[in-house]
Amino acid sequence: MKLLPRKPINADSNVGRGIEFALAILLFLGLGYLMDSWLGTQPLFMIVMFLVAVVGQFAAMWYRYDASMAVHDAQRSAGIHQRQNTTTSPLSTSADNLTSERGTA
């Protein structure tokens, strides 16, 4: 039986983000449970830690989104400037053609 090659989970993939989101919430819930059992304050710290985890994960998603959009905008503007520099106006190409024809004649 031939096994398929495994690809590592990329943190930039949606699956990686989902796993990170779920594990962070579970970790904070576990910490809240331990704090509640240690201090005898049933579900107070579980709820607080859950909310901290959710708000933190949404903030992290927001900052990642902003960073990726900044990269996309920079790439897009670099591509637009590159295209503007490589394209020439019809007047300059016809003038170049006339100059090259006169030089050869």
Buried (B, 14 or more C-beta within 10 A) or exposed (E): EEEEEEEEEEEEEEEEBEEBBEEBBEEBBEBBBEBBEEEEEEEEBBEBBBEBBBEEBEEBEEEEEEEEEEEEEEEEEEEEEEEEEEEEEEEEEEEEEEEEEEEEE
